[in-house]
């Protein structure tokens, strides 16, 4: 049986997540003309870091796997 994973989003502290998103937004350029591949890569990595911090990936338990 293949092990399944999911992102646990049921206990997200939305206030802290919003604070982190606002902090990240300040460091991003607003004009599209200033965007390049490095800045898009920075945005993707930053979003992944925030997702890992606030919604960590975890394994389904045997019971959860049966229910799903």
C-alpha positions as MATLAB code, in Angstrom:
seq = 'XXXXXXXXXXXXXXXXXXXXXXXXXXXXXXXXXXXXXXXXXXXXXXXXXXXXXXXXXXXXXXXXXXXX';
ca = [
       0.000    0.000    0.000;
       1.374    3.374   -1.041;
       1.830    5.908    1.768;
      -0.293    9.007    1.233;
       0.427   12.520    2.469;
      -1.583   15.702    2.819;
      -1.124   19.274    3.931;
      -2.696   19.768    7.356;
      -4.745   22.925    6.998;
      -7.358   22.427    9.709;
      -5.410   24.212   12.454;
      -3.880   27.132   10.560;
      -3.279   30.306   12.546;
      -4.715   32.653    9.924;
      -3.556   35.799   11.713;
       0.057   34.632   11.753;
      -0.192   33.446    8.129;
      -1.574   36.809    7.042;
       1.217   38.597    8.925;
       3.842   36.474    7.157;
       2.194   37.061    3.760;
       2.198   40.815    4.333;
       5.865   40.717    5.321;
       6.665   38.790    2.142;
       4.609   41.158   -0.006;
       6.640   44.161    1.119;
       9.792   42.653   -0.379;
       8.205   41.922   -3.788;
       8.250   44.389   -6.693;
       4.780   45.589   -7.664;
       5.340   46.401  -11.348;
       5.244   43.412  -13.691;
       8.051   44.966  -15.744;
      10.404   44.403  -12.797;
       9.706   40.664  -12.675;
      12.181   38.140  -13.977;
      12.771   34.429  -13.510;
      14.784   34.894  -10.301;
      12.010   36.919   -8.665;
       9.351   34.394   -9.679;
      11.544   31.634   -8.254;
      11.866   33.655   -5.031;
       8.070   34.003   -4.869;
       7.498   30.266   -5.380;
      10.113   29.316   -2.766;
       8.700   31.847   -0.295;
       5.171   30.497   -0.728;
       6.427   26.941   -0.198;
       8.249   27.991    2.974;
       5.082   29.658    4.284;
       2.982   26.607    3.419;
       5.471   24.307    5.159;
       5.486   26.566    8.223;
       1.727   27.037    8.583;
       0.367   23.858    6.940;
       2.927   21.085    7.379;
       2.760   17.935    5.272;
       1.877   14.830    7.233;
       1.028   11.211    6.564;
      -2.495    9.873    6.669;
      -3.039    7.555    9.609;
      -4.362    4.090    8.751;
      -7.787    5.147    9.978;
      -7.816    8.383    7.939;
      -6.653    6.456    4.877;
      -9.549    4.002    5.225;
     -12.062    6.849    5.647;
     -10.781    8.597    2.554;
];
